[in-house]
Amino acid sequence: MTPAAAAASSSSGPIVLVGAGNMGGALLTGWLKSGVAGSSVIVVDPGPSAPMLTMIAEAGAKHATSLPEGIKAGVLFLALKPQVMEAVLPSLRHAVGPESVVVSVAAGKTLSFLELHLGQAAMVRAMPNTPAMVGRGVTGAYANAATDERRRQLVQNLLKVSGPVEWVPEEADIDAVTAVSGSGPAYVFYLVECMAEAGRKLGLQADLAMRLARETVAGAGELLHQLPDDASKLRQNVTSPGGTTAAALAVLMAEDGMQPLFDEAIAAARTRAQQLAG
């Protein structure tokens, strides 16, 4: 039995997944692939996609447009956009019991916000990212003092179906996690766009430049995944003194190059996460 399947079977109640969009769908897909019984999952979403409805039905999970009365969740997963949390949470309060653990993946929404609407409970704020959709995500997580080791491990086993889980010591750290890894895939995709556009301006056909940029970034990411070396070591391995890579890095690593841009960009993302707390 996989850790996720064991976690689900040991839960004091069903896994209630509220929101079956990209992130909720990625989590559900990972749970089912890892052996979690569909019968232990209730998916609450007013309008899931047709493929999601098919997956729910084939797995033997239950779908509801709103949470049925009388349900006490073992794990209540909130895979909702931050902007809709305030409207949705009051309808979920009855699902939180003394043995429940609440897990929120909504950017910016603090544990105090969740407690205001759901009451005192074991709670975890988690920030996965979209590569979770292909099992290659990473999740930052913070647990409140009411979350004992059993429930923390339960949450970890359910989150890690989409990739590693990194626990942070302070809730405020989740905003920095959001800025670095939660939003980070968009930065990498934009890097691909920039590389491809630069290649086009040098005379390459646009589709060829995009293929070259896309595969280069994907391949570099796979090297990072498979090799234990630091990113700086991998960069140095590619860089011959006085060569073409060194010429490009002299621009990218200049005082006004990429680092100050990333400092500013990631700080802006963290500020926005803090603002979403309201």
Sequence and secondary structure as in RCSB ss.txt:
>XXXX:A:sequence
MTPAAAAASSSSGPIVLVGAGNMGGALLTGWLKSGVAGSSVIVVDPGPSAPMLTMIAEAGAKHATSLPEGIKAGV
LFLALKPQVMEAVLPSLRHAVGPESVVVSVAAGKTLSFLELHLGQAAMVRAMPNTPAMVGRGVTGAYANAATDER
RRQLVQNLLKVSGPVEWVPEEADIDAVTAVSGSGPAYVFYLVECMAEAGRKLGLQADLAMRLARETVAGAGELLH
QLPDDASKLRQNVTSPGGTTAAALAVLMAEDGMQPLFDEAIAAARTRAQQLAG
>XXXX:A:secstr
  HHHHHHHHSSS EEEE  SHHHHHHHHHHHHTT  GGGEEEE SS  HHHHHHHHHHT EEESS  TT   SE
EEE   HHHHHHHGGGGGGG  TT EEEE  TT  HHHHHHHH S EEEEEE  GGGGGT   EEEEE TT  HH
HHHHHHHHHGGGS EEE SSTTHHHHHIIIIISHHHHHHHHHHHHHHHHHHTT  HHHHHHHHHHHHHHHHHHHH
H  S HHHHHHHH  TTSHHHHHHHHHTSTTSHHHHHHHHHHHHHHHHHHHT 
